[in-house]
Amino acid sequence: MDIEQVMRAAPVIPVIVIERAEQALPLAQALVRGGLRVLEVTLRTPAALAAMRVMAQVEGAIVGAGTVLTAMQFDEAIDAGAQFVVSPGLTDTLAQAAKTRSVPLLPGTATASEVMRAREAGLRHLKFFPAESSGGVASLKGLASVFPDVLFCPTGGITEASAPSYLALKNVACVGGSWVTPADALASGDWGRVERLAAHAAHLGSRAK
């Protein structure tokens, strides 16, 4: 899949911080049942890569790696079954890796200069991060007027309540959010709650447009 297909597969991409690999299978199944197929597993815990390997086997799941900071992590994510890679920013090394690796990169940007740098590297599908503290909806509206060819996935501080305002923007394909995978639900194995949160999130896009 190319990165735009990934971004348009669901209105919300769960940003997942997973502590135990055994949580991976029921978590992915609950999210997919709820209608969220695109799963971003952040490389913030020792269990992340093992969890990705399990999630990649779940029918319908499109699994990616988040918080990728280096080319080595890019390769580790691919080896673990990642179909896309997300980074909080963009370096020359990651830009070069995106040109030579087999899966697409969704790099983070927060300013007009960073968007320009990404465009020069041939990247026009970008993460807007950290969204809320970088001006939120107002900033994205401003970026739309000068970068009409760029499509964003804002992430960072977005909630179920604020997501529709982002999804209503023409230059936003989806949002990233952690509210659909709350830490207490994962810790207790409350997969029914995760599925319900996912089902509600899966319909946010249709309400926003």
Helices and strands as residue ranges (DSSP letters): H 3-7, E 12-16, G 21-23, H 24-34, E 38-42, H 48-55, E 62-66, H 71-79, E 84-87, H 92-100, E 105-109, H 112-120, E 125-128, G 132-134, H 136-146, E 151-154, H 163-167, E 175-177, H 183-188, H 191-201, H 204-208
